[in-house]
Amino acid sequence: MNLTKKIVIALALGSLTGLGLNIFAPDLFPYLNNYLFVPIGKIFVNLITMLVVPIVLFSLILGTAGLGDPKKLGSMGLKTVSYFLVTTGIAIIIAMTLATVISPGTKGEFDTENASFEAGEVPPVSETLLNIIPKNPFVALSEGNMLQIIVMSVLIGFALTALGKKAEGITKLVEQGNEVMMYLVNLVMKLAPYGTFGLIATAVGSQGFSAMKAMGLYMLVVVLGLIVHAVVVYGGSVWLFAKKSPLWFFKGFAPAMSVGFSTSSSNATLPVSMEVAQDNLGVKKNVSSFVQPLGATINMDGTAIMQGVATIFIAQVYGVDLSISAMVIVVLTAVLASVGTAGVPGVGLIMLAMVLTAVDLPVEGIGLILGIDRLLDMARTSINITGDAACAVIISEQEKRQEEKLENKTA
């Protein structure tokens, strides 16, 4: 049995176990959760998270150095960022359209009096952009500040390219470091089914059927938005620009999507998604090493979909009619917020507070969706990393076609 099947089985068993305990043995659940499910899930997540910073560092240095020509890096960077921004804009438009048509906020009575949410501090986008250059690279590495690590890695890669033979030893060391990390990813992935079981059992068991039922329509609209975006936008762009079958793409990337679902973290899933993209989808290493770490930091289409649906939903619950200009503000704010959103569980809610504030909607309304957000966080993480992989496949295939054209000319 391959790893994908094992993870899918673990997802099903974890869901059934969590739901069964929540309904039939609610008193037993806290003990099993504290002493079995949480430790299993946490060990797996910690093992993957442990590898994230060194993998981003090594792979981005190699990816940049492997491109050689600075013009090539500039071209790839422009294509990547353009793809991410356009797809995020499309994602939130799809979400707001579905939420407006289906109107989940008008289909039931919601306890707005007891809804509460404590909004954390949201750094302005300008601050995020200004802070991308690390004052101390070692602090950036220790704190796991992804944007700063990306900038530092790209600069080191440039330096290695410029120095050539003078820095051969460092280049070799980085290559060997990358090999060690990939070996450890393979090792950790053997524990993925067990980690998935623990994480899903905790999520479903703690929320239970009542939370899912109460917010069923909102949940349905978010999931529908995620599916439409994945199939139409990602599947369509892979078919149109990479000339590859969408079915081939989703089937090949399924193992990483499963891990993304269970961990709820784009950053934690990064080592797995890079390996799967390279092995199953044939993405070139230098492309994967550049596009996917960048995507894990700035490409949050799944989160943007949640923010779009949640904004319309909260407006409907509180009886607020959003004007066209307000909706445009939501789109722009959510796109900018997704750039500054860290790829860690639950941060989407804090960024949602920023979007709601921009159009004068009550931030307390987030309390209405808190109950099931953990489950939706899993689903949107799968979409986030799928967008990174779709972009990597497109750019990789375009690179291969350009190389073939050059070979044909010189032949």
Salt bridges, closest charged atoms under 4 A:
GLU179 OE2 - LYS285 NZ 3.56
ASP301 OD2 - HIS229 NE2 3.03
ASP373 OD2 - ARG380 NH2 3.04
ASP377 OD1 - ARG380 NE 3.49
GLU397 OE2 - LYS400 NZ 3.49
GLU399 OE1 - LYS72 NZ 3.55
GLU403 OE2 - LYS284 NZ 2.45
